[in-house]
Amino acid sequence: MDFVISIDLKAALPLYRQVYAQLRQAILSRRLTPGKKLPSTRTLAQLLSVSRTTVTQSYEMLLSEGYLETIVGSGTFVCRQLPDELLNITPIQPKSQLPHSSISLSTYGESLSDRAFLHLPEAEVEISFSYGRPAFDQFPIDLWRKLLSRHCRFSRYVLDYTYDSMGYQPLKEAIADYLSRSRAVKCKPEQIIIVAGSQQGLDLITRVLIDRGDWIAVEEPGYLSARRAFLAQGASLFPISVDQSGLIVSSLTTNIIPNIKFVYVTPSHQFPTGATLSLSRRLELLAWAHKSGTMIIEDDYDSEYRYGERPIPALQGLDQANSVIYLGTFSKVLFPALRLGYLVLPQNLVHIFARAKWLADRQCSLLEQYALTDFITEGHLERHIRRMRALYDQRRQTLVQSLFSYFGDKIEISGENAGMHLMVKINTELTDDKIVHLAALAGVSIGAAYPQYLKHSPGSEFILGYAELNEQKIQEGVRRLAQVILID
């Protein structure tokens, strides 16, 4: 060779790494030129007075990284095209480049653009009253890991399983049994489709059943992400007011309204007010839907948690005319990263939704479906819900007591008897955005309710989630809020 390799027997760096590093540097500096033949491993080992294994390891590293190549019967050579050169190749610039503005978005794409999509970023804070987030530090993660591991042992079965876009059959059977006992939902497992969370469920509903220009009645205020899904499909929204008993159903029958195709409701714990749709209004809504030929989308997102009141049966269970599509999720009950939810469909819609799901993503995570099946059938789900219901009740009471302790008669609270959040109206001259900003400066995150209104918001309403926070943080968070809001 045209250069010398120095070996330091006292160095901490292994001998093969020393040989590798010096050969690589010689190649990069062109002391060893592309196409240059290297000595055999035996010859170089003798020249350096090291073992042949040392040189072989060095060559293998350089071969794996693309610096050397071997030609059978000829020997080992420096590659003619080195990896570093490939990384540094200057990309060829096209002669002409279409300006970004010339790319035409679809109607759906336009609905997702910055002009149409309201961004609600959440700052990094010490205490976050985020809604919809469970106490996932209380989730039995070791048990969940055990259930996942149980099915990982049968890896060949997991890999070879012929997918069903509707979901894993034993999981659907477990959900059907659970919903029958807990929510009085009437369905067969074949009517259930497993989805990647409730948002995918809403997206499937809109794609299959909603055409551009269709009218959807929504709660006012109501769930922003549901409205976004409807608007993205080109639907027109008709707001129906809510009060302490939920959706004011009489507005559907007495007002001059367009031809409504769907009504979207959150009857167990109306979002964001927290109101529960009364039994009489549920029956009134079902009667109107049957008479008018309108479908109901029932989003039962956190119906598991009621405090001191008996649960009212789901609309789906009260329905006698197949007018309800029932939507549920496990992310609120278990942990946010578990993107598994479900739709309960009228029998005549099952086949078309199965095809739509197949086009969307074939199937949800099969391993998680296996684990969730065991979690339900072995009784862990209902035990976890009972434990969380007691914990959330304590945190709910702490939040209500703290709010009244610090704010007194300057607030009104609604929705505190169910779910994982409540809504508070504050008597203040400060704007909603100012309050959110001042709270963030104090290390507290709260959500203003005004984005949940389709039309005019009365203002000074805020959504406070409590499930994720321990009692000390709840008390401290409310204290800080009072400090920045109650400025005389």
N, C-alpha and C positions, 0 to 999 in steps of 0.2 A: 504493500500500500504506500501511497505518497504522503502519508502523515503518520504521526506517532500517537498511540493510545497510551495514556499514563494510568497506571493502576496504583492506588493507595490502599495498602492492606490494613492501615490503621483507621481509615475513614469509617464513619458510621453508615454511609451509603453502601448497600450490598454491591458486590463486584459486578453482577450482571447489569445493575442499574448504571454503574460507572461506564461500562462498555457501551450500553444502549445510548446514554446521554452524549458520549463523545462521537459515536457514529452518526447520531441524528444531527449534531451540530456540524459535523463535516459535510453531511449531505446538504444542509440548509446553506452553508457557506460556499458550496460548490467545490470544496476540496475533493469531494466525491461527486462526480458529475453524473447526471441522469444517463442510465445505460451502462454505467461502470460495473464490472464484475467484481464481487467481493471474494476474499479467500474462503475456502471451505471452513466449516466450524472446527474441524480437527486442526487444520493449518493455523488458524488464528489463535486457537487455544494454546498451541505450542509456542507461537510467537510471544504471547502474553504471559505464559507460564501460569495459566489458570485451567480449570477443568473444562472439558468440552461442554458440559451441561451449562456452565456460565455463559458461554458464547451462544449456545442454542437458545437459551432464554432471551438473550438480547436480540438475536435475529427474529425470534417469534414475535416479540413486542413490535419491532419495526415492520414486520410483515403485516401484523394485524392493523397497524396504523396507516399502512399504505406507503411507507417509505421504501420498502424492498419488495421484490417479486422474485419468485423462483420459476425456472424453466427446467422441466424434467430432462435430465440427461446433460444439461448445460451448466447449472449452478444457480447462484443467488446474485441478483443484480439490483442496482439502484433504480427505482421506478422512473420511467420517462416523464410521467405526469405526477408531480408530488401533491400530497393533500393540501399543503399550505397554499400552493399556487391555485388550486381549485377554489379555495375559500376566498382568495383575493382577486378572482377574475372580475373585471369591471362589467357589469351587466350591459347588454346591448340596448341602447335607447331606441324606442320605436320612432319612425320618421314623423309620425303624427300621433297625437294623443288626444282622445276625445275628452272634452271638458266634462267634469263631474255633472254639471247641470244638464247635460244631454241625456243622462241615464233616466229612463222613464220608469217611475214606480207604479205599481198596480194601485188600484183603489185601496186595497188592504194595506199595502206598503205606505201609502200616504197617510192612512189613519194612525200609523205607528211613528210618524215623523216627529221631530222636535216641536213642530208647530201645533201638532194635535195632542201630543203626549205630555201630560203634566208630570214633571219630575219632583219627587218628594224625598230628597236625600236626608239621611239622618246623621247628625254629627256624632263624633266619638265623645261620649260623656261618661261620667262616673255612675250615674243613676238613670236608668232608662225605663220610663213607663210605657214601653212598646206594647201594643195590643197584639193578641194572637200568638204570643210566644209562651209555651208552657215552661214549667220548672224542670227543664231537661236534666239538671244536675240531680234530680230525684228519680230519674228513670233507672230501672235496674239493668244497667249496661252489661254487668257480668253475666246475667241471665241471658240477655239478648246475644251476647258473644257466644255463649254456650249453644244457643239454638242455631245460630249461623254455622258454628263448627260442626254441629251434628249433621247438617246436610252437606257440608264441604267434604265429608268423608266419602260421600257417594258422588264424587266429582264426575264420573263417567255418565251417570244418570242425568246430572244437571246439564252436562254438555250435549247429551244426545236427545234430551226431551223435545218432542215435537210441540212447538209453541201454539198456544191458543190465544188469539188476540183479545178474547173476552176475559182472560185471566185464569189462574190456577183453580181448577174445579173444587178441591177441598177447601180452599180459602173462601170461595163464594158460598159454599155450604155453611161454613162457620159464620160468615157475615150475615147470611139470611137468618140463621138461628139466633144470633145475637140481636139483630134488629127487631125480630119478632118479640123477644122478651123485653128489650129495653125501650123501644120506640113504637111498638104495636104496628110495625110495618108488615104488610102482607105481600110476600113475594116468594117465588121459587128461585133457587140458585141460578137457573138459566136466564133470569131477568137481570142479573147483576153483571156489570162490566167493570173490571179493575182498571183504574186510570192513575196517571202520575200526578196525583193531587187534585184538589177540587178545581184548580184553574184549568187543567187540561179537560176536566169534565165539562166545564162551561164552554171551552173552545170547541169541543166535539158537538155540543148541543147547537151552538150557533152555526157551525159549518153544515150540519145535517138538516137543520130545521128552519133556519132564518135566511130569508132573501133580503136583498137590498130594498129598503123602503118599508119593510114590515114594522109594525108598531109593537113595542114592548113596554108594558106597564112596569114601572120600577118604584120602589119605596123612596120617599123623599123626607129626610136624607136617606141614602142607601150606599151599598158597597161599591166603591169606586172601581175596583178591578173587574167586577161583573159588568158594570156599565161600559168599561173600555172594551171588553170582549164583544159586547153587542154592537157598539159603535164601529169597531173594526170590521164587522161583517156588513156594515151599511144600514143597520137598523135605525129606526127613529124611536126616541124614548119619550114616554108619557109619564110624568111624575105623579104619584099618588101619596098624599100626606100620611104621616103616622102620628099616633098619640100614645098615651100610656098603655093602651090596649093593642098596639100594633097598627097594621095597615087599616086605614079607614075604608072598609070595603064598600060602604054606601057611595063613595065617590065614583066607583066603577059603574054603578047602576043609575045614578041621578045626574051626573055630569054629561055634557055633550062631549063625547070622546070618540076618537077614531076606531076603526076596526082592530081591536087588540088581538094579536096572535098568541102572545105569551104574557104571563104575569110572573115576575121574579120576586120571591119573598124569602125572608129569613125569619120564620115565625117563632122559633124557640128562644132566640135572643137577638132581636132586630139589630142590625148593624147600621149606624153606630149607637142608637139611643138605648139599646138594651131592653126595649119593651118586648113582652111576650104576647103573641097573638092569642086572644081569648078563644075559648071553645066555640062560643056563639058566632064569632067572626070567621072562624075556620069553616064552620058549616055553611055560613052565608057565602063565603068565597067559593067553596066547592059547588054550591047550588048555582051561583052565577056562572062559573066556568062551564058547568054541564049544559046550562041553558044557552050560553053564547058560543059554545064550541071552542073555548079558549083553553090552552094548556097552561099548567102551573109548574114553574121550576121551584122546587122546595130545597133551599140550601140550609141544611141542618148542622151548620159548621161546629158549634160547641154545645150541643144539646145535652151532653153528659153531665153538665154542672148546673144544678139548681140547689138553692139554699133555703130550706124551710118551706118549700112549696112542692106539691105533687106535680110531676111532669104531665103535660097535656099530650095525648097521642099525636103522632105526626099526621100531617095532612094526607100523606100517602095511605096511611092505615084507615083513615076516615073516608077516603074516596071510594065511590061505588061505580065510577064511570071511566076509569083509566085515564084520568085527566092530569095526573101528577108524574113528573120526573123528579126523583128523589136523589139528592147529592150529599155525600158525606166524605169525611177525610179523617186520616189517622195522625196527621202531622200535628194537630192541635192537642191531641190526647197523649201522644207518645213523645216524639221529638221532631223538630222542624226538618231535619235532613231526610226523614223517611217520606219520600214522595210517593205515597200510596193513598189513593182514595177510591171511591166507587160511585157508580150511578146505578139506581134501580129504575128500570125502564118498563113502560107498558109492553106487553108481550108482542104487539104488532110492530114495535120499533126495534126489537132486538137484532134482527138480521142486518138491517142497514147500518146500525151503530157498530156492529162487529166488523163490517167492511171498512167503515171510516176509521176505526181504531187500527185495523191492520195496515191501512195506508199511512197512518200517522207514525207508528213506531213498533209495529208487530206485537210487542208485549212489554209489560213493565218488568222490573228486575225480578227474575224468577227466584233467586236465592232469598231475597227479602220476603217474597210471597210465601215461601216455605216456612221461614222463621215466624212470620206473622200468623200463619195458620196454627202453628203449635202454641204461640203466645195466647191466642184466643181459646183454642180447644182445651188447653190445660188450665184455664181459669186465671191466667196471669193478667189479662186485660182488665177484667172486671175488678180484680183485687187492686190493681194499680189505680183504676178510676176511683174506687172508694177511698183509697188513701189520699189521692190528689184532691178529691172533693172536700175532705176534711181540712187539708192544708190550705187550699184556696179560700175556703170559708174563713179561716183565721186571718189570712192576708187581706181578704175583702173587708172584714170588720175593722182591721187595723187602718186601712185606707179611709174608710168612711169616717171613723172616729177622728183620725188625724185631720181630715179635711174640715170637719165641723169645729174641731178644737182650734185650728189656726185661722179659719176663714169665717166661722160663725154664720150669721145670716146673709153673708155676701155671696153665698153659693146655693145652687139647686143641684141635686144629684138624681140621676135616673139610671135604670138598668142594673141596679146593684144586687138584684135577687137571683141572678143567673149568670152563667158564662165566666169569662176570664178578664173582662174589662167593665168599666162603667163610664158614663158621660157626666161631666160636671159643667154647669153654666156659672160663670163668674161675673159678678156685678162690678165692672171696672171700666174706666175710660180708655184703657190701653187697647191698641189693636191686637188682633190675634197674632199677626206676624211679630209684633214687638214683644209679646209675652213669650212666644216660642224662642225668640232670640235672647231675651234676658234670662230665660230658664237655662238655655244652653251655656251662657256665660257663667252661670252658677253651677254648671256640671250636671244639669238635669235635662232629660229629653222628654217632651210631651208632644202629642199630635193634636193639631187644631182640627175641628170637625168640618170646617167650611169646604174642603175639597170633596166631601161626601155629598154635597148638595148639587143638584142639577141646575136649580135656579138660584134665587137669592138666599144667602145664609143669614140668619139673625146675628151671627157673630158671638164671640165670647164663650164658645162651647169647645170643650177639649175632651179627648178620649184618653183615658188612663187605664193601661193594663197593669195588673198586679200579680199575675200568676208567677212570673219569673223572679220577683223581688222578695227578699226576706223582710220580716217585720221592721228590723232596724233601718234598712234602706228605704222602706216606704215612709217611715216617720221622718227620716232625715230629708228625703226628697220633697215631702210636703212642706217641711219647715223652710227649705230653701225657696220653694215656689212662693210661699207667703212673703218671704223677705223681699223678693223682687217685684211682686205684684201689688202688695198692699203698701204703696208708697203714698204717704199723705203730704 
